[in-house]
Amino acid sequence: MLERDKYILWNAGEVIYRVGDDSNEAFLIMEGSVQIFTMEGLLLNRIGTNEILGETSLLLNTTRTVTAIATSSPTCLASRSTS
């Protein structure tokens, strides 16, 4: 993971967050893609450019309920919680 200003870049295969992690931010995917997995490792979805991830647990103020893994070196804009 490389952070520059409010932008974050991940390498393919890098974990963005895991089930149970604290929710401090949501991400807008500027380019690339991310796979979303259940606690059991079942692939739920693959999301890409102009899609948001991490917003549900951030809004509900809960820990992460899924695992997000970069699949094609996504560049994301991070929106951090101030609470």
C-alpha positions in Angstrom: 0.0 0.0 0.0 1.3 3.5 -0.9 -0.5 6.6 0.4 -0.2 10.0 -1.3 -2.4 12.8 0.0 -5.8 11.2 0.0 -5.0 8.6 -2.6 -4.1 5.0 -1.8 -2.5 2.5 -4.2 -2.5 -1.3 -3.6 -0.7 -4.1 -5.4 -2.8 -6.9 -6.9 -3.4 -9.5 -4.1 -2.9 -7.1 -1.3 -5.6 -7.1 1.5 -7.3 -3.7 1.8 -9.2 -4.8 5.0 -10.3 -8.0 6.7 -13.4 -9.2 8.5 -13.3 -7.8 12.0 -11.1 -4.8 11.2 -12.1 -1.4 12.5 -14.0 0.8 10.1 -12.2 4.2 9.8 -12.7 4.9 6.1 -14.6 4.2 2.9 -13.0 4.1 -0.5 -13.9 5.3 -4.0 -12.2 3.1 -6.6 -10.6 5.5 -9.2 -9.2 2.6 -11.3 -8.6 -1.1 -10.9 -10.8 -3.6 -9.1 -11.4 -5.2 -5.8 -12.8 -8.6 -4.8 -15.1 -8.9 -1.8 -15.1 -12.1 0.3 -17.2 -13.5 3.1 -15.8 -14.6 6.5 -15.8 -18.1 5.0 -13.8 -17.1 1.9 -16.8 -17.1 -0.5 -16.4 -14.6 -3.3 -19.4 -12.1 -3.0 -18.5 -9.6 -5.7 -15.9 -7.9 -7.8 -16.2 -4.1 -7.9 -14.3 -1.6 -10.0 -14.0 2.0 -11.2 -16.4 4.5 -9.7 -17.7 2.1 -7.1 -17.4 2.5 -3.3 -16.3 -0.1 -0.8 -16.2 0.0 3.0 -19.2 2.4 3.4 -21.6 0.1 5.1 -19.6 -0.7 8.2 -18.4 2.9 8.3 -22.0 4.3 8.3 -23.2 1.7 10.8 -20.1 2.2 13.0 -19.4 -1.5 13.1 -16.3 -3.6 12.3 -15.8 -4.9 8.8 -18.1 -7.8 7.8 -16.2 -8.8 4.6 -12.6 -9.0 3.4 -11.6 -6.8 0.5 -8.6 -7.8 -1.7 -7.1 -5.8 -4.5 -7.2 -7.7 -7.8 -5.8 -5.3 -10.4 -3.7 -2.6 -8.6 -6.6 -0.3 -7.7 -6.1 3.4 -7.0 -8.6 4.6 -4.4 -9.6 7.9 -2.9 -10.0 7.4 0.9 -12.7 9.2 2.9 -11.7 8.9 6.6 -14.2 9.1 9.5 -13.6 11.9 11.9 -15.4 10.2 14.8 
